[in-house]
Amino acid sequence: MIIPNGALPDEIMRYPSDDSKLLVWGRLNNLTDLVENQNIQGHSSQLVHVVFSDSEFANTPVANGTPTRYACVSTIERLSPRLRPAHLAINLRVEDSFTNGEFLVDLIITSDEGPYKRCRLLIQVDQNWENLTMLIYSRRFRLRRIISRFYNRIKRLRLLNKILNH
């Protein structure tokens, strides 16, 4: 988790903790094959779960004074309750969950032999659980966002200038 430098305490409460988290691997829709370690042979592929959302999260209580959480990091502890009967409460912790907004996350996949793969992800969390998205945050993507924000700022300044001059 990348928490921006100079973030105010109110803003910091929107983020999960920046501790490393062991994610879950698995392919089956019923989540019965979840494991924390996966043996990936050369040229094979596996599926790592990074973040998930649920329609019940908006109604799930978290610590007092904490903003409502809408998504959760896919750890074995967080995904396992998904397998419990519906009458059991969802276990949602502030340390492992997101409010709505955009969040940058470093994903690092390590191996027993030493090599690793690293990428930065942009996770976009919405109050509607179905709108959860995740993008690989490349240099090209970052540049497009900077240019887009720059042009939007210019548009707002032009509009403000028009309003003030009339």
C-alpha positions as CSV (number, residue, x, y, z in Angstrom):
1,M,0.0,0.0,0.0
2,I,1.4,3.4,-0.9
3,I,0.1,6.1,1.4
4,P,0.9,9.6,-0.1
5,N,3.5,11.7,1.7
6,G,1.9,14.5,3.8
7,A,-1.4,12.7,4.0
8,L,-3.6,14.1,6.8
9,P,-4.9,11.7,9.5
10,D,-8.4,11.8,8.0
11,E,-6.9,10.7,4.7
12,I,-4.8,8.0,6.2
13,M,-7.9,6.4,7.7
14,R,-9.1,5.7,4.1
15,Y,-6.2,3.3,3.5
16,P,-5.5,-0.2,4.8
17,S,-2.3,-0.6,6.7
18,D,0.9,-0.5,4.7
19,D,2.1,-3.8,6.1
20,S,2.9,-6.6,3.6
21,K,0.0,-9.0,3.1
22,L,0.2,-12.5,1.9
23,L,-2.3,-12.8,-1.0
24,V,-4.3,-15.9,-2.1
25,W,-3.9,-18.0,-5.2
26,G,-6.7,-20.1,-6.7
27,R,-8.9,-20.5,-9.8
28,L,-12.2,-22.1,-8.8
29,N,-15.3,-20.0,-8.5
30,N,-16.3,-21.7,-5.3
31,L,-13.0,-20.7,-3.7
32,T,-12.2,-24.2,-2.5
33,D,-8.7,-24.3,-4.0
34,L,-7.3,-21.2,-2.1
35,V,-3.7,-21.4,-1.1
36,E,-1.1,-18.8,0.1
37,N,1.8,-20.4,-1.8
38,Q,1.6,-21.5,-5.4
39,N,4.1,-23.6,-7.5
40,I,4.2,-22.0,-10.9
41,Q,6.1,-24.0,-13.5
42,G,7.8,-22.3,-16.5
43,H,5.3,-21.0,-19.1
44,S,2.3,-21.9,-16.9
45,S,-0.2,-19.4,-15.4
46,Q,-1.9,-19.1,-12.1
47,L,-4.4,-16.6,-10.7
48,V,-3.6,-14.4,-7.7
49,H,-6.5,-12.7,-5.9
50,V,-5.6,-9.1,-5.0
51,V,-8.8,-7.3,-3.8
52,F,-12.5,-8.1,-3.6
53,S,-15.7,-6.4,-2.8
54,D,-19.1,-7.5,-1.5
55,S,-22.6,-5.9,-1.4
56,E,-22.6,-6.5,2.3
57,F,-19.5,-4.4,3.0
58,A,-21.4,-1.1,3.1
59,N,-23.5,-2.4,6.0
60,T,-20.6,-4.1,7.8
61,P,-19.5,-2.2,11.0
62,V,-15.8,-1.4,11.4
63,A,-14.0,0.5,14.2
64,N,-15.7,3.6,15.5
65,G,-14.8,6.8,13.6
66,T,-13.6,4.9,10.6
67,P,-15.0,5.5,7.2
68,T,-17.2,2.8,5.7
69,R,-15.2,0.1,3.8
70,Y,-16.1,-1.1,0.4
71,A,-13.3,-3.5,-0.6
72,C,-10.9,-5.8,1.1
73,V,-7.4,-7.3,0.5
74,S,-7.6,-10.9,-0.6
75,T,-5.8,-12.7,2.2
76,I,-6.8,-16.2,3.3
77,E,-8.3,-14.8,6.5
78,R,-10.5,-12.3,4.6
79,L,-11.6,-14.7,1.8
80,S,-12.3,-17.7,4.1
81,P,-15.3,-16.1,5.7
82,R,-16.8,-15.9,2.2
83,L,-17.2,-19.7,2.5
84,R,-19.1,-19.5,5.8
85,P,-22.9,-19.8,6.0
86,A,-24.8,-16.5,5.3
87,H,-25.9,-16.1,9.0
88,L,-22.3,-15.6,10.2
89,A,-21.0,-12.0,10.3
90,I,-18.4,-10.8,7.8
91,N,-15.1,-10.2,9.4
92,L,-14.0,-6.9,7.9
93,R,-10.9,-5.2,9.5
94,V,-9.7,-1.7,8.9
95,E,-6.1,-2.9,8.4
96,D,-7.2,-5.0,5.4
97,S,-9.9,-2.9,3.7
98,F,-10.4,0.2,1.5
99,T,-12.9,3.1,1.6
100,N,-14.0,4.5,-1.8
101,G,-11.4,6.2,-4.0
102,E,-8.2,5.5,-5.8
103,F,-5.3,3.6,-4.2
104,L,-1.8,2.7,-5.4
105,V,-0.5,-0.7,-4.4
106,D,2.8,-2.5,-5.0
107,L,2.3,-6.1,-5.9
108,I,5.4,-8.2,-5.4
109,I,5.4,-11.9,-6.3
110,T,8.5,-13.7,-4.9
111,S,9.9,-17.2,-5.5
112,D,11.8,-19.6,-3.3
113,E,14.8,-19.3,-5.7
114,G,15.1,-15.5,-5.3
115,P,13.7,-13.9,-8.5
116,Y,10.6,-11.8,-8.2
117,K,8.1,-9.9,-10.2
118,R,6.9,-6.5,-9.2
119,C,4.2,-4.2,-10.5
120,R,2.2,-1.2,-9.3
121,L,-1.6,-1.4,-9.4
122,L,-4.2,1.4,-9.3
123,I,-7.2,0.1,-7.4
124,Q,-10.4,2.1,-7.9
125,V,-13.0,1.4,-5.2
126,D,-16.6,2.6,-5.5
127,Q,-19.5,2.5,-3.1
128,N,-21.2,0.1,-5.6
129,W,-19.4,-3.2,-5.1
130,E,-19.7,-4.1,-8.8
131,N,-17.6,-1.1,-9.8
132,L,-14.3,-2.3,-8.3
133,T,-11.5,-2.0,-10.9
134,M,-7.8,-2.6,-10.9
135,L,-5.3,-1.4,-13.5
136,I,-1.5,-2.0,-13.9
137,Y,-0.1,1.5,-13.2
138,S,2.6,1.8,-15.9
139,R,4.7,4.9,-16.7
140,R,2.6,5.4,-19.8
141,F,-0.6,5.3,-17.8
142,R,0.9,7.7,-15.3
143,L,1.8,10.1,-18.0
144,R,-1.7,10.0,-19.5
145,R,-3.2,10.7,-16.1
146,I,-0.9,13.7,-15.6
147,I,-1.7,15.1,-19.0
148,S,-5.4,14.6,-18.5
149,R,-5.4,16.3,-15.1
150,F,-3.4,19.2,-16.7
151,Y,-6.0,19.7,-19.5
152,N,-8.9,19.4,-17.0
153,R,-7.2,22.1,-14.9
154,I,-6.8,24.4,-17.9
155,K,-10.5,23.8,-18.8
156,R,-11.6,24.7,-15.3
157,L,-9.4,27.9,-15.4
158,R,-10.9,28.9,-18.8
159,L,-14.4,28.4,-17.5
160,L,-13.6,30.4,-14.3
161,N,-12.1,33.1,-16.4
162,K,-15.3,33.3,-18.6
163,I,-17.5,33.5,-15.6
164,L,-15.4,36.3,-14.0
165,N,-15.2,38.3,-17.2
166,H,-19.0,38.3,-17.8
